[in-house]
Amino acid sequence: MIHVRPMQDDDRPWVIRRLEDAFGGSIVARKGPSIDVSVLPGFVAAEGGRPVGFLSYEAAHGECEVV
């Protein structure tokens, strides 16, 4: 069963590895300034206590962007 929980600081190394594997790094270009996804808040999907996915977001000025 998949369990979704808030991202914690000890998840960050795993998140960085996934971003590097998938995109070559944790910096994302977007409209406006680039952003380091690895420092954003988010959620981790875990199966059997092992992370299997994540979602990061930035909320500002009454808007929320999934990054």
C-alpha positions, -999 to 999 in steps of 0.1 A, spaced: 0 0 0 12 35 -8 13 60 20 16 98 13 32 120 40 48 154 42 84 156 30 109 156 58 145 168 59 159 133 59 140 127 26 161 154 9 191 132 -2 168 108 -18 149 136 -36 181 151 -49 192 117 -63 159 113 -81 161 148 -95 197 142 -107 188 108 -122 157 121 -140 167 157 -149 204 161 -144 201 183 -113 177 199 -89 175 234 -105 144 239 -127 140 267 -152 105 282 -153 89 315 -161 107 338 -137 137 328 -117 150 293 -117 143 273 -86 160 245 -66 133 219 -62 152 200 -35 146 228 -9 108 231 -16 81 217 7 63 187 -6 50 152 -1 66 117 -4 48 86 -15 62 56 4 56 18 0 67 -4 28 85 26 44 106 31 13 101 63 -8 88 57 -43 78 92 -54 74 128 -44 57 161 -53 73 195 -46 54 228 -46 59 265 -41 31 286 -26 33 323 -28 11 354 -34 -21 333 -32 -10 308 -58 5 273 -56 28 259 -83 36 222 -85 73 221 -94 
